[in-house]
Amino acid sequence: MIRPVSLSLILLMSGSAAAFAQTGYFGTWEVSVREFGQKNYYLPMVDGRLTVEQREGRTVASYNQRALFTGQVKKDGLHLTCDDNGKPCGSFVLHLSGNQLTGSGTLQDLPVTIEGKRPTARPAPRIHEFNPQKFHTFFSGTIPPALRIFPGDSVKTHTLDSRGFDRDGKPRAPRGNPQTGPFYVEGAMPGDTLVVRLDRIRTNRDTAYQSNLISSNALEPGYLRELAKFESGFTQWKIDAAAGVATIINPTAALADYKVTLDPMLGGIGVAPPRDETFVSGRLGPYGGNLDTAQMREGVTVYLPVFQPGALLFIGDGHAQQGDGELPGQGLETSMDVQFTVDVIPGQAGGQTRVESADFMMIMGTGVTLDAAMKSATTEMSRWLATTYQLSPQEIAPLLGTAMQYEIAEVVDSEYNVVAKVRKDTLSQIRK
C-alpha cells in the first residue's frame, strides 16, 4: 500500500517575478491530478484549488490551503518539485494555454497527469426557476449536474415524495427517496464548506402518507412478535396548509380529534460523497443524505463538507411533519416546493453536517449505532468549538457539560442520526 503523505510541496524558483507574471500563472486554479487517468486518493494531490501569488518577494502557492509552493519557470513550462518534510516526493511540469493548465510528472514515484482551469467568473446573483425532469435515488459524484449555479444564487424547485409521486399525485421516479439535483456550485472544491440557506419549504399538495406500524429497528423483539398479527400499511393524512394542520383520513374513533401542526422539512439534503463512493438515497453520513431531522426546516442554514468539485447538492424526501426518531420509518411523506440559496466557505470543512437556526447551532452525528452517532455528534461539536472559538478541552468540558442538548433524529435506517445542540445565546458568552 502506498503511504499517504502530509503535504509540504515546494516549487523551486529561479528567474524574476516579472518573468513569472508574464506567463500568467498567478491567481487561482481548479486542478485535478490523475494516475493512469484515474483518481488515486493515496496521492497528496487529487482535486483541489491551487493559488499562485507573490508574497514577500517570493512566488508562492497553496494547494487546498495546506501546502506551500515556490516556482520555477523555464522555456518548456512551470517546473514543480514536491518535498515531504525534507524528502523529495516527485516533480512535474505545467504548461499554460489561455485559461487552461496541463502537465505531467510523478508524485510518490507514480506517473501523474495534471489539468487545471481558471474558476468560472462569478456573475451577479440570480434566482433560477428549475423544473426537474429527472430524479435520482443515489448520492453520487458520477451523476451529471442538473443545473450549474454560483455562490449567491437561489433556486426555486420542487421535490417528489419518498415513493416518487409529484404534486399532482403522478409517479415520476422510482421509490426510495428520489432526490432533486444534483446542483453544481461553481467554485466549490474538496475541503470547502457548502452553505445552503433553506429560504422556503412548503407542501404543495393536500395529502401525505406514513407507515402505520413502528419500525422494527425501534422496538424490542418481544413487542415485535405481538405486532406480527397486525397488517402493515399506510396511514393517510389530509393536509390543510391554510390552517397549518394535518389530520388523519378515515381515523379510528380514538384518533378522530387528533391533529398535528405542520412543520415542513427536508428529510434528504446532501452532497456527493467522498472518493468515488455511491450511496442509495436512504443512507446518511458525513456528506449529509437521509438525515431525517425535523431541524431541516425553512429558515435554517445548512453547512455541508465538500468532497467533489462543484459539491453536487441533492435535496428531497419532504415531510409535512415528523416526530423525533422518525419511528414509523416515515414522516408525513409528501411533495414540496423549495427555494434555497448557496454560498461557499473556501478551505474550511467540518466532519459532519452542521445546521444553524435562529436559536441553536447544531451538528449531526451519524453512525451505525445510536452510541456511535452520539459520540460522532459530541466529537464534532467539540472540534467545532475548538476551531471556531479556540477553546481548549478543559474549556469545552464545562461548556458542553452545562449547555449540550441532544435530539434523536433518526433511529430506523441503516445509520442513526443524533443532533448535538447548543443555544446561540450560550455561545455569545464566549470571549474571543
Summary of the structure (lengths in Angstrom):
residues: 432
radius of gyration: 24.6
end to end distance: 43.5
largest distance: 86.7
contacts: 1456
relative contact order: 0.13
helix: 13%
strand: 42%
